[in-house]
Structures are given as C-alpha cells and as structure tokens.
Amino acid sequence: AWYSAEGNANDRFGVNNGTLQNGATTAAGKVGQAFSLDGANDNVNIGDLDLPSTFTIDAWINPDILSGVRFIIAKDDASARSYYVYVDAFLLRPVGYSYSTADIDEFEFDFQLL
C-alpha cells in the first residue's frame, strides 16, 4: 500500500483505500501532497490491514508540537494495539505487540533520520 495524499486517502498501488477522519485534510508536503493532521484526533483510517511478516513503514513528519504522545502509525482495534510508532517528547518510539495466540518472535526497527 502507498498513501500519497494526493487530495484523498486512496492506496495508489492496491485496494486498501483509507478515509480521512475527524477533520484530516491534505496539504502541500515535502514532495507533492501530505496528510495534514491537527494532533488531537485527526487520522487516516485504512481499516484492518494485516501486514506481512516483513514490511516497511515510511513517513515524513513535521510536528508543530512535540509534547505528549503523537502517533505516526498504529494498528489499534480499540481493545489492543498490534504495533505503533509515535513521537514522545522529541523521542521516536517504535513498539510492537501481538495480542494473538502467536507471539511476535522478533520485532526489529531500523531508522533513518534525516
């Protein structure tokens, strides 16, 4: 899936189109368009997208405020989170959980900060 934010939350390479929630919009980004979120409750909902055992998450972020927890990506079904990446007080924090009968044996994150 690739969400380029070109005026919507459509998946450019697949069928996992998302929806802009709670006032989320698109705006000029670093390259092309970007999602514009207010940091309170705006989000892009892509539904229950199960990722393969290996995957890449790529995001450019430009937060106005770095206090508190600011989620970048999360899989959350309201009762449990499978994985999430967030910024908290200038620190980028990746977390991986498995709430199924099969635990995650290895959850590895590689970062490239520019």
N, C-alpha and C positions, 0 to 999 in steps of 0.2 A: 504494500500500500504506500502511496505517496500523496500527501496532502499539501498542495502548493498554495492554497488560499487565494486562488485567482477569482475572487468575488464570491466564493462558496466554500463548502467543506467536502467537495467531491474527491474521491480517490482517482487520481489520474491514471493508475495502472491496473486497477482492479474493480471490484464491485462492492467495496466496503465504504460507500459514501457516508459521510457524517452529517450532523446538523449543528448549526450554531445555536448555542443555548444562553439564555439569561442576558441578552444584550451583546454577545460576542459579535464582532464585525471583522472585516478585512480592511487593511490599510497599506500604505506604501511600506515595503520591507527593505532589508539589506539587498536582496536580489528579487525583483518582482514584487509580489504582494506578500503579506504576512497576516496572521491572525492577530487581532487587537483585543486584548482581554483586560478587564479592569482590576484584576487581583482580588476581587471579592467573591464572585460566584460565576463569572463568565466561563464558558468552556466549550470545547468542541467534542460532541458525543459521537463516537464511532461504534457504539453498541458493544456487543460481546465478541471482540476479535481475539481469538486464540492465536498466540504466536507460536512459531515452530521452536524447536529446542535451541537453535541458534538464530539470532536476529540482531539487527542494528537499529538503534534509535538515533536520529539526527535532529537537532533543534538549535536554532539561533534564538537566544533570548536577550531582551533588553528591558530589564525590570526598572520601574520608576522607584520602587521601594524595596529594600532588601531586609526589612524586619519581618519577623513572623515566618510562617511556612508558606511558600509559594510553589505549588505543584507544577511541574513541567509536563509530566505524563503519569497517568495512573490507570491501572485496571482495578476497578472498585465496584463491587456489586451491592454495596450498602451494608453487607454483613461481613465482608472480608476483602482485603486487598491482595492481589496476586503479585503485583510489582508496582513500584513507583519511583520516580526521580523527582527531587524537589530541591529548592534553594531555601536555606535557613540561616539567616544572619551571615551572609557572604560565603557560606559553605555549600557546595554541591553535594547532595546526599543521595546515593542510589540504595535502594532496598529491594530485596526480592523475597517473597514469601510464597509458600504453597499451602493452601488450605484443603488440599485434596488428600486422598489416601497415598498418592505417590509424592514423596517429598522431592524438592529440588536438591540434587546432589551437589551441584556446583553452579554458583551464580556469579559470573565474572563480569566486571565492568572495566572498560578501557575508556579513558577520557582524552580528548584533545582540546585543550583550552587555547583560544586564540586571543 
